Amino acid sequence: MKKSTKVEYIWIDGQCPTAKMRSKTRILPETVTDLSDIPDWNFDGSSTQQQNSHYSDCRLKPVRAIKDPLRGEPHLLVLCEVYDHQTDNPHPTNTRAHLSQITAKHKKAEPWFGVEQEYTMYDDRGVNPLDWPTDGHAYPEPQGRYYCGVGADEVSGRQLIEKHTEACLEAGLALSGTNMEVMLAQSEFQLEALPALEQADQLWLARWLLYRIGEDLNITIKLDPKPIGGDWNGAGAHTNFSTREMREKSQGGLDSIKKVCQKLADNHQEHLKVYGAYNDERLTGEHETCHYSQFAWNVADRGVSVRIPAGVAKAEEGYLEDRRPAANMDPYQVFSALIETAETGKFNAEPFSYFWKRWKFWMFPEEI
């Protein structure tokens, strides 16, 4: 007897200033083994800020399938692109489609990415960071003891972190590490270097698993760039980036990395438009950041916009770490910006105008 397959269709909505993840389950009457066997599906775009109620249908197009580690075999998690039903074109919120075009255009550059995703764990109501006081008076001990901490007085949410780690590995995601971060109830996971589309897809799927496991443990996950004001670190998504020229000394290596740094400097403000909403609250020039109005790069320096790791400088080949992206960044947009800038010396945020024009009110009101 054939076993039915539960397929979780996952997509990114049109909510602003930060898009959110959505998902729903479809029961297919038999075991599915190939992405091409998973049909497109519809959803109500008027409920996700992607369509109006007069013509609310949007189409989900499956683009990447992984094992569902929560339901077990043969069930699947399927990341989808959103398409407009009327035009049969990628929806304006479909930033993955734009990255796909960029990677095809610059295929010879062989761009690779690795992301260090920071996040903050909250109580089930999403009001207070996990294990923080609820009366608003007594803060935890100052930061400094929590980074890579061990012990019940220094670590919050370890159960979620372990379950998320196991789920990612079982699903086949390229998780390469985890650690507690500088602020209490703040953690991070890393994905190993992968081609652009694969890295971005895996990051979204890893985020979905984090949110979903949080449901079972009554822990809310947030990607706010500055979850707590004052003398507390923000939350970023440091993005490690390289092209073939940067990775290979014989092709340019460190000299190529330095040239890309200068190109990034020339496009700094344009990049910030797609590096996450409210990121100016995090990029203050303190807490291991460079001020959002400035751009600087250096070797082994965590107070700059772009860091060249010490080992990379010594080897004269490798990658750069862009420390500017916020935890809530869309990797499709950030990767597009880095590839375009590295290869052409120019990035224009206009292709993401659906989000950018709506984000302006929050991020750059002086330009309205």
C-alpha positions in Angstrom: 0.0 0.0 0.0 1.4 3.4 -1.0 1.9 5.9 1.8 0.7 9.4 1.4 3.1 12.3 1.7 2.7 15.4 3.8 4.2 18.3 1.9 4.8 21.6 3.8 4.7 24.4 1.2 6.9 27.3 2.6 7.1 30.8 1.1 8.1 34.4 1.9 5.2 36.8 2.1 4.9 40.5 1.3 4.8 42.0 4.8 6.8 45.1 5.4 9.1 46.4 6.6 10.3 42.8 7.1 8.9 39.8 5.1 7.7 36.8 7.1 7.6 33.1 6.4 4.3 31.3 5.7 3.5 27.6 5.2 0.7 25.2 4.8 0.4 21.4 4.4 -0.8 19.5 1.4 -1.5 15.8 1.5 -0.3 14.0 -1.7 -1.9 10.5 -2.1 1.4 8.7 -2.7 5.1 8.8 -1.8 6.9 11.7 -3.6 10.6 11.3 -4.4 11.3 14.1 -6.9 10.8 17.9 -6.8 9.1 17.7 -10.3 6.4 15.5 -8.8 5.3 18.2 -6.4 2.5 20.3 -8.0 2.1 24.0 -7.9 -0.4 25.3 -5.4 -2.5 28.4 -4.7 -2.9 30.6 -1.7 -4.8 33.7 -0.7 -2.4 36.6 -1.4 -4.8 39.2 0.1 -3.9 37.7 3.6 -0.2 37.9 3.0 0.1 41.4 1.6 0.8 40.0 -1.8 -2.5 40.6 -3.6 -5.8 42.4 -3.2 -9.1 40.8 -2.4 -10.5 41.3 -5.9 -8.0 38.9 -7.4 -6.4 37.3 -4.4 -4.9 34.1 -5.9 -1.1 33.7 -5.9 0.7 30.6 -7.1 3.3 28.6 -5.2 6.1 27.1 -7.4 8.2 24.5 -5.6 11.9 25.1 -6.0 13.7 23.1 -3.3 12.6 20.1 -1.3 14.3 18.6 1.8 13.3 15.8 4.2 10.9 16.8 6.9 12.8 16.0 10.1 9.8 16.7 12.3 7.3 14.4 10.6 9.8 11.9 9.4 10.0 10.0 6.1 8.5 10.3 3.5 7.3 13.8 4.3 8.9 16.9 2.9 9.6 20.5 3.5 9.3 22.4 0.2 10.5 26.0 -0.4 8.4 27.8 -3.0 8.7 30.9 -5.2 5.6 33.1 -5.4 4.2 33.8 -8.9 1.5 36.1 -10.1 -1.5 34.1 -11.4 -2.6 36.8 -13.9 0.8 37.3 -15.6 2.5 34.0 -14.8 5.6 36.0 -13.9 7.4 36.1 -10.6 5.5 38.1 -8.0 7.2 41.5 -7.1 7.9 40.0 -3.6 9.8 37.0 -5.2 13.3 38.2 -4.6 14.7 34.7 -5.3 13.8 35.0 -9.0 16.0 38.1 -9.1 19.0 36.4 -7.5 18.5 33.5 -9.9 19.0 36.0 -12.8 22.0 37.5 -11.2 23.7 34.2 -10.6 23.1 33.1 -14.2 24.5 36.4 -15.5 27.7 36.1 -13.4 28.0 32.3 -13.5 31.7 32.4 -14.4 32.5 34.3 -11.1 31.4 31.2 -9.1 30.1 33.3 -6.1 29.8 31.4 -2.8 28.3 32.4 0.5 28.2 31.4 4.1 25.9 33.0 6.7 26.2 33.4 10.5 22.6 33.8 11.6 22.0 35.4 15.0 18.6 35.3 16.6 17.0 36.1 20.0 14.7 33.7 21.9 11.7 35.1 23.7 8.9 33.8 25.9 5.8 32.3 24.3 4.2 35.7 24.0 7.2 37.2 22.3 7.4 40.0 24.9 10.5 39.3 27.0 13.7 37.6 26.0 13.9 34.1 27.5 14.9 34.2 31.2 14.9 37.9 31.3 12.9 39.6 34.2 9.3 40.3 33.4 8.9 43.3 35.8 11.0 45.6 33.6 13.4 46.5 36.4 16.2 44.0 37.1 18.2 43.3 34.0 20.5 40.2 33.8 24.2 40.6 34.6 25.9 42.8 31.9 26.9 41.1 28.7 30.4 39.5 28.5 29.7 36.2 30.3 27.1 34.8 27.8 29.1 34.5 24.6 29.9 30.8 24.1 28.8 30.4 27.7 28.2 27.2 29.7 25.9 26.8 32.7 22.3 27.5 33.6 23.1 31.0 34.8 24.7 31.9 31.4 22.7 29.9 28.8 19.0 30.2 27.8 17.2 28.0 25.3 19.8 25.2 25.0 17.0 22.6 24.4 15.8 24.5 21.3 19.3 24.9 20.0 20.0 21.2 20.2 16.7 20.2 18.7 17.2 22.7 15.8 20.7 21.4 15.2 19.5 17.8 15.0 16.6 18.8 12.7 18.8 20.7 10.3 21.3 17.8 10.1 18.6 15.2 9.6 17.1 17.4 6.9 20.4 17.5 5.0 21.0 21.2 5.6 24.7 22.3 5.6 24.8 23.4 9.3 28.4 23.9 10.3 28.2 25.2 13.8 26.2 26.9 16.7 27.1 29.1 19.6 25.6 31.3 22.3 25.9 35.0 21.5 26.9 38.1 23.5 23.4 38.9 24.9 21.6 36.5 27.2 19.0 34.5 25.2 20.8 35.2 21.9 22.3 32.5 19.8 23.7 31.8 16.4 23.9 29.1 13.8 26.2 29.0 10.8 25.8 27.4 7.4 28.9 26.3 5.5 29.9 28.0 2.2 27.6 27.2 -0.7 26.6 28.6 -4.1 24.3 31.6 -3.8 20.9 30.1 -4.4 21.6 27.0 -2.4 22.9 29.0 0.6 19.9 31.4 0.6 17.4 28.6 0.2 19.0 26.6 3.1 19.0 29.7 5.3 15.2 30.2 4.8 14.5 26.6 5.5 16.8 26.6 8.6 14.9 29.7 9.8 11.5 27.9 9.3 12.7 24.9 11.3 13.8 27.3 14.1 10.4 29.0 14.3 8.5 25.7 14.0 10.5 23.9 16.8 10.0 27.0 18.9 6.3 26.4 18.7 6.7 23.0 20.5 8.8 24.5 23.2 6.8 27.7 23.7 9.8 29.8 22.6 9.3 32.7 20.2 12.2 33.4 17.7 12.9 37.0 16.6 15.4 38.4 14.2 15.2 42.0 15.4 18.5 43.8 14.7 18.5 45.5 18.1 16.2 43.5 20.4 17.2 45.3 23.6 18.3 49.0 23.7 21.3 50.2 25.7 24.6 48.4 26.3 23.6 45.1 24.6 24.8 43.7 21.3 22.4 43.6 18.4 21.7 40.7 16.1 23.2 40.3 12.7 23.6 37.9 9.8 27.3 38.2 9.0 27.7 37.2 5.4 30.9 35.5 4.2 31.4 36.0 0.4 33.9 35.0 -2.2 34.3 34.6 -5.9 36.7 32.2 -7.7 39.2 35.1 -8.0 39.0 35.8 -4.3 39.4 32.2 -3.3 42.4 31.4 -5.5 45.7 33.3 -5.1 46.6 32.5 -8.7 43.5 34.3 -9.8 44.0 37.4 -7.7 43.3 36.2 -4.2 43.8 38.9 -1.6 44.2 41.7 -4.2 40.8 40.8 -5.6 39.3 40.8 -2.1 40.7 44.3 -1.5 39.3 45.5 -4.8 35.9 44.2 -3.9 36.1 46.1 -0.5 36.6 49.3 -2.4 33.6 48.6 -4.6 31.5 47.9 -1.5 32.7 51.2 -0.1 31.4 53.0 -3.2 28.0 51.4 -2.9 27.6 51.4 0.8 24.3 53.3 1.1 22.7 51.4 -1.7 23.5 48.1 0.1 22.0 49.3 3.3 18.7 49.6 1.6 18.5 45.8 1.3 20.4 44.8 4.4 17.4 44.7 6.8 14.9 47.0 8.3 15.8 49.0 11.5 19.5 48.1 10.9 20.5 51.7 11.8 19.6 50.8 15.4 22.2 48.1 15.3 25.0 49.8 13.3 25.9 52.4 15.9 29.6 52.2 15.8 29.5 50.3 19.1 29.1 46.6 20.0 31.3 45.3 17.2 29.8 47.4 14.4 30.8 50.3 12.2 28.3 53.2 12.1 25.7 52.9 9.4 26.8 56.3 7.9 30.3 55.1 7.4 32.2 52.3 5.6 35.5 50.8 6.7 37.3 47.5 6.1 40.3 46.0 7.8 42.0 42.7 8.6 40.8 40.9 11.7 38.8 43.9 12.9 35.2 43.3 14.2 34.5 47.1 14.4 34.4 47.6 10.7 31.8 47.1 7.9 33.8 44.4 6.2 36.4 42.2 7.9 39.1 40.2 6.1 39.9 37.3 8.5 43.4 37.1 9.7 43.9 33.6 8.2 42.7 34.9 4.8 45.2 37.7 4.8 48.0 35.3 5.8 47.1 32.9 3.0 46.5 35.7 0.6 43.3 34.1 -0.6 39.8 33.3 0.7 36.8 35.4 1.4 35.5 38.6 3.1 33.0 38.9 5.9 30.3 41.6 5.4 29.3 42.4 9.0 26.6 44.9 7.9 23.5 42.6 7.2 21.0 42.5 10.0 19.6 39.3 11.4 16.3 40.0 9.6 17.9 40.4 6.1 16.6 38.6 3.0 19.6 36.6 1.7 18.3 36.8 -1.9 18.6 40.5 -1.7 21.9 40.6 0.1 23.6 38.1 -2.2 22.3 39.9 -5.3 23.9 43.1 -3.9 27.2 41.5 -3.2 27.5 39.7 -6.6 26.4 42.8 -8.6 28.8 45.1 -6.8 31.8 42.7 -7.0 31.3 42.0 -10.7 30.2 45.3 -12.0 31.2 47.9 -9.4 27.6 49.1 -9.2 24.5 48.0 -7.3 21.0 49.5 -7.7 18.3 48.5 -5.2 15.5 49.4 -7.6 14.8 45.8 -8.7 13.7 45.3 -5.1 11.5 48.5 -5.3 8.4 46.6 -4.0 10.1 46.4 -0.6 12.4 49.4 -0.9 9.7 51.9 -1.6 7.6 50.6 1.3 10.7 50.4 3.6 11.7 54.0 3.0 9.1 55.3 5.5 10.7 53.3 8.3 14.4 53.4 7.4 15.0 56.7 5.6 12.1 59.1 6.4 14.2 62.1 5.4 14.1 60.9 1.8 10.3 60.8 1.7 
